[in-house]
Amino acid sequence: MPDNFLTINKEKIGLGEHKVINFDIASLPTRTSISLPVHVYRSQHKGPVLLLTGGLHGDELNGVEIIRRMIESGDLIPEFGTVIAIPIVNIYGFIQNSRGLPDGKDINRSFPGIKKGGSLAKLLAYTLMKNIIPHIDYGIDFHTGGASRSNFPQIRVDLTNEKALEIAKAFQPPIIVNSKPIPKSFRSASFKKGKNILVYETGESSRFDEYGIQEAIKGTLRLMKFLGMKESKLEAQETTIYSRSTWIRSGYAGLFSPSVKLGDRIKKKQLLGHINGAYGELHSRVLAPKEGRVIGLNYCPVVNKGDAIIHYSYN
């Protein structure tokens, strides 16, 4: 809980103020400066500090749109406490519609980062860890499926972390999936600093997922109510918690045609789709190994042997 003034990048934000703090990160080869805008909304009353981040991967647009809509609507303005919102963390990737940085580095495998002498990804990671994370209590990092893979709205959390699980339940996503923090990820580095970051996944890269965007906005408002930051009249939603998840991989090279949809509940040995040969010589069935729920789908029909095609969760 901050004092009357919160100081970020040498700028003071008082109670009841909204400021946009710009971090000068680096520049393009054309000498065009690239800055990282950070919105800070402070209530007149002290309370928890909640961080919202989107666009950690530049082509994952759902998180950008989630935060943008909440800025536009004023939903982010707290009645108690502070909201720090960063719609686009990876400005470089967003400009190029690419996952990583110009050098191909992944920010979400570069934490806690370093100040000098490292990659641009490590510099961005360091900027967050040094200037933002010390001020927050909780966070939501909005993500989207990579490449041609799409995700059903879900929160990924370590089920053994009681506090993280508590705030995940307060968010009330359709699904909560057990997921240990990945080394050098934003979530992992923040946890080592005593901060719990939820990872919310929905949709696929370079596309808006309207259902997932709406679920994220409602979930954020539910969490803000749980934290005592804002009143909300949203109805409670049932959440299913799964302790495990895994990908079904293609046994053949060919064309994948799914017969299930994201969010479908599946039974053991249920038909999930087919792998068909491009020249008509193959027609292989894909069956469910066990009962569960589809939380991810590969929408690219062309697959090689061993490619991940269906992500499902189970207990």
N, C-alpha and C positions, 0 to 999 in steps of 0.2 A: 504494500500500500504506500504510494508516494506521498511526499510532503505537499505543502501548498503549491510548490512549483516543481514541475518535472522538467529536467534538463536533458535534452537529446541533441547531439551534435552542436553543443554550445548554445542552443536556443532554449529559452525558458517558456514553458506552457503552464499557465495558471489555471486554477479551478474555473470551470465554465467556459474555457477557451477551446477553439478548434484551430489548429495550425497545420500547414503542410511543410514538413521538414525535408529539404533536398540534400541528399548525399552525393557529392561529386565522386564518381567511381573511377572513370577513365574517359578516354575519347576514342572515336573511330579513326581509321587511317586518314580520313579527310579533315581531321582536327575538330570534328563535331563533338561537342561535349555530351557525355551520357550521364544523367543524374538519376538517382533512385528516390522518387517521391514517397514520403511516408506521412499518412494522415494520422493526426492525434486528436481524439475527441475526449475532452475532460468534462465531467459533470461538476456541478457546484458542490457536490458532496463526495467525500473520499470513499473508496471502495476498491474492489479487485481491478487488476489490469489484465485485459484480454487482448491477445494478439491474433490478427487474421492475416494470413498470407496466401497469395495466389501466384500462379505463373512462375513457380520455382523452375519448372521446365517450360521453356518458351512457347511450345506449341500446345500446351494444356490450357485451353481457353475457358473452361467452365469456372475455375476458381477466380479468374479475372472478372468474369461476368457476375458471379455471385457477389463479390465485394463491390463491384461498380453499382449494381442495383441497390445494395444496402446503403451506399453513399448517397445515391440519387434520391432514395426514398426517405432518408433520415433515420432509417432503422438502426443505424450504428450509434446514434447519439444516446449515451447512457444517462440514466437518472441518478445512478451512483457509480463511482469508479471511472475507469478510463478504458477506451478502446483505441488500440493502435492498429491501423489497417494499411497493408502494403499490397495493392492489387496486382502489381507485376514486379516480382523479385528479379527475374532474369530478363532485363530490358533488352539485352543483345539477342537472346533467343527469340523473344517476342517480335522484334523487328524483322528477323530472318525467317520466322515461322519454323524454328528448329528447336529440338529438345535441349541441346546443350549450348555451350559458348562457341565463339568463332574457332577456338582451337580444339573443339570436340569434347572438352571436359564437362563432366556432369556436376553441377553445384551440389546436388544431393548425395554425392559421394566425396565431398571435399571439406566437410566440417571437421574440426572447428575453424579451419582456415589459418592463414598466416597474413601478417601485415605487409611484408615486403619479400620480394625475391621468389614468389610462387606464381601459380597460374592465376588468370583472371577469376576463375571459379573459386579459388581459395581466398582471393581478396574480397569477393562478394560475401563469402561465408564468414570471413573475419568481421566484416562490417556489421552483419547481423548479430553475431555472437558478442561483439564488443559494445555495440551501441544500443541494441534493442533488448536482447534477452535478459540482461540484468534488471530491467525495469518491469518485466511482466510476471504474472502469476500463472496464467494458463494461455494456451494457444490452439488454433485450428489451422492446419496447413491443408489447403484444398488442392487435390490432385485429380488427374484424369488418366485413363489407360494409355499406354504408350503404343506407338506404331499403329497397327490396324486393330488393336485389341480394345474392347469396350468393357467398362465395369458397371455393374449394378450399384446403385447408391449404397455405400457402406462406410463404416468407420473401422479402421485397423488400430488395434490397441493390444498391449501386453496384458492379458487377463490376470497375471500375477501382480500387476501394479494396481493396488486397490484404489488409489486416488484417481488415476487415469481412467480406470473402469467406471468409477462413480460419475465422472463428468461425461464420459461417453454415453452412459445410460441416460443422463439428463438431456443430452442432445436428442435422443430417441430416433436414431436413424432406422431405416427398415432392417438393416443387418449390422451386427458387430462381429468382426472376425478377429480371432486371436492372431497377433503378429508381433514377434519380438523386434525390437529396434534394430535396424540394419546398421552395421558399423560405418562410421563417418557420415551418417545421414543427419539431417537437421533435427529430427526427433531424438536420435541417440545423443547428439552433442548437447541438446537442451536438457535432456533428462539428467545428464552428468552434472549439470548446473542446478539441479533441483527443480526444473521447470517441466511441466507435463504438456506436451504438444499432441493433439489428436490429429491423425491423418484421415481425411475424408476423401473418398474416391468416387468418381462418377463419370460415365460416358467415355468418349474416345477423343484422341487428339485432333485439333483443328476443327472441331464440331461442337455446337452447343447441344447439351442434353437438358431439355426443359424440365423434365420430371426431376432429374437430379439437382438442378439449380434450385427449384422450388423446395425440395427436401432440405437442401443445405441452408437456405434462408430461414426456414421454419425451425430447423434444428439449432441454428445459432441463436435465434430469439428464445427458444426454450432454455438453452444453456445460460443465456444472460439472465433470465428469470431465476433459474436455479441458483446462480451466483449472487442474486440480490441486486443486479445492475439495472433491471428494467422489468416493468410489468408486461405480461402477455396473456392474451385470452385464447391462445392456441390450444386445441384439444390434444390430449395425450395420445400417443401412437404406440402400438405394440412393436417391440424390438425383439428379433431373434438373435441369440448369441451362439456362435459356432466356435468350437475349440480348435478346429483344424481346417485347412484348405490345401488343395493341390491342383495341379494342371493335368488334364488328360492330354497325351501327346499322340500325334498321328503315327500310325503304324506303317503308313505307306506314303509315297509321294503321289500327288494327284490334286484333285479339286474337292475342297471340303464344302459340304452342304449341310448346315445344321438343321435339326428338326425341333430344337428347343429354343426358348427365348431367355433373355436375361431375367433373373428373378424366379424362374420356374423351379418348382420343387420336383425332384427326380427320385425314382425308385431304382433299386438294384436291378441291373440287366435291362433297364429301359433303353429303347432306341433313342440315341441323341443326335444321330446324323449319319452321313455317308461320306466316304472317301471314294471318289470316282476317277477312273483313268481318263486322261484327256482324249484318248483314242477309243474309248469304249471297252477296253480290255479288263477293267477293274471296277468292282462294285462292292466295296467293303463296308460293313456296318460298324458304327461306333456305339458301344454299349456302356451304360453307367456301371462303374465298378462297385458302387454302393449307394445307399440312400443319401441324399443331400440336397443342395440348392445351387443353381447356376449363378455365379457371381461375376463371371467374366467370359467373353466370347471373342474369338479371333474372326474378324469379318473379312479377312483376305481369303478368297477362295483357293488361291494357289498355295499349296503347302508341300514341304519336304518331309521326309521321314524324320520323326523326332520333334517336329514343330509343336508348340503349345497351341491347342485349339479350343479347349473348354476348361475354364477354371471353376471348380465347385468347392463348396464348404460343407462340412459335416461334423458330427459329434461321435 
